[in-house]
Amino acid sequence: MAEHTITLSEKTYQALLEVAQKQGLTPENWIVNQLSQSQPETEPLSEKIGDLIGTIDSQVEPHV
């Protein structure tokens, strides 16, 4: 597997390093983790919330 170098400013690298260390990760593993979290949804949002549509009656006074 090829390796690549990314150039970051010192400020950006230090921020990345701090966040990664707080999560017990290396900067590289933190980036990989972020990339895997940003994968597109496999199920459209409309299907996920389909059973919720119509469950709230907007005509009813809110509880205070």
C-alpha positions, 0 to 999 in steps of 0.5 A: 500500500502506498503512503502519502504525505499531507502538509498541514500548518503547525496550528492545524496539526496541533489541533488534530493531534490534541483531538486524536490523543483525547480519543486515544488515537493517532492522527492517522487513525482519527482521520480514518475514523472521521472518514468512515463516519461520513459515509452516505446513509444507506437508507433514505431519510424519508424511509427512516422517519416515514412511521413518524409522519403524522404522529404529532398533532400540531393543533394541540396546545403544548404542555407547559 
